[in-house]
């Protein structure tokens, strides 16, 4: 079995699990930093080791276009190419292609598109996406899908879902052919359905019939209000089996982790911690603040009290505020590192709370402190 539940928390759907992959066992819930182009922005692989990041996400679409899967295959696969020994989950790239409406055409066979890099023409089919991930040599593969926009009509959402399910039916045999050759990869097909519970239920039923090792929950965090995110996610998870890991795609603030784990989510990825770092946003366990704001110019304390990351041990807010205002590149690494450290700490705290059967109490305590700090930050910046 590739996934086993180690502990369930009484009074909630939160659970701890162990996902066994070719590059190690991953404890869940887990937050995966995003290495879109085989690199987490501003963060080295040595940093990832220090952060304890045993799983990351890379993007098939971007790596297919540059440097090309042939180059990565010649290097011995993505792990050797980027010198990373942990688990790598690869996104199919469907969202990236389909979001570029002026560069692509879509039909039942797949997607025809122009490269955003050089304008060259390409075709992605469900089978080709599986082949690309095989050449990359990642551990967890996803499938080509159609992510419906928000808002959209039920008819539009149904059309996107039907196409996604059809593509899943083509992806599964292609994946199994590689598994028959001895590949130890795991298949995480993408489940769509927009924000229509009946469509999500239909997608879940189809997913289980098609066969999968885990389930990628796509189509969230596309502009919808948070209450709709959680209500739809809850209805979706109700239709899923207990013994499959649930991966919520592209969602990952500290608040999101607590809320989604409470509903039974196991895996996350998001560019948010490093993206906001490049805008000077510092994440802490009690909220976030912008290092460029005037109160921090002569604040010689760490980014966060009691934080054990090397940034907080060595550098002051005043120094980082200076680096940011001077546009020194070092600041992007330092704040990104701290933000990812915070995300790892949140995931660790969640896991510990579940193991100790106190998740609900820990979640309440987190939000009491986090919301209070956020309000104070808004008043002073």
C-alpha positions, 0 to 999 in steps of 0.5 A: 500500500502506498498510503496508510493513515497513522492517526485520525483526530476525534471530532474532525476529519483531520488525519496523519498519514504516511505516503510511501514513494520511490524517494522516501516516506512522506508524513502527511499533512505536508506542504510542498514548496513549488519548484516550477522550473526545477527551482524554488524561487530564491531557494537552493536545494541546500536550503530545502534540505535545511528546511526539511522539505521532503517533497516539492512540486515541479511543473511538466509544462514549463520543463517540457518547454525549457530545458526540454525533457530530453535534456533532463532525461540525459541528466538522469532524470529530474532528481539528478538534474536538480540534485534533489533527493526528496519526493517530486510531484509533477503538475501536468501543466494543464492549468498553465496551458489552458490559462493562456486563452490567446495561445491555445486551442482545445478539443477532445484529443488535447491542447494545441498551443504556442509556447509563451517562450518562443511561439513554437507550436506544441500539442499536449494529449493525455498520453503525452503528458504521462510520457513527459512525466515518465521522462522527467522521472518524478514520483507522483504524476498528475493528468491533463485536465480542464480547469473551469473558470470562476464563475461559470455556468453549470453547463460550462463546468459539466463540459470541462468535467466531461473532457477531464474525465475522458482525458483521465480514461486515456491517461490511466492506461498510459500510466499503467504501461509505465508501471508494468515496465517497473516504474514506481511512480504514483498516479494522482489524477486531477478531480474537477467539477467547479463549485457544483457539488453534484459534478464533484460527486460525479468526478469522485465516482469516476476517479475511483472507477478509473483507478488512482493512487491519490487524488488531486483536488483541482479547480480551487483557489481560482477567485472564489470566496473562501466559504465556497472553497471550504463548503465545496471541498467538504462535499467533495471529500465526503465522496472520496475513500479514506485510504487515498491521499487527498492533494489540494492543488495550489492552496497554501497559506497557514490559515488554509492548511488548518482549515483544509486539514480539518476537512481531511486534506493531506497534501498542499502546494502553493507559490504564495510563501515565496511570491509574497516574500518577493513583495516584502511580506513576512509570514509569522505564526501570528500574522504577516507584515511588510518589511518595507513599512517604516516601523521596521527601519530601526527595529533590531529584533528578528523577523519573528520572536522564538523562530529557530530559522537561521534568518531570525537567528542572524538578521534583524528586521532593520537589516532586511528592511534596508536590503529590501529598500535597496533592492538587494537580491539577498533579501528575497532568499532570506524572507523566502526561507523564513516564510517556508520555514513558517509553513513547515512549522505550521505543518509540523504543529498540525501533525503533532496536534493530530497525533496527540488528539488535540487538533480542534483545540490547536486550530482554535488557538492558532486562529485566535492568535493569528487573527489578533495579530493580523488586526494589529498589523492592519492598524499599524502599517 
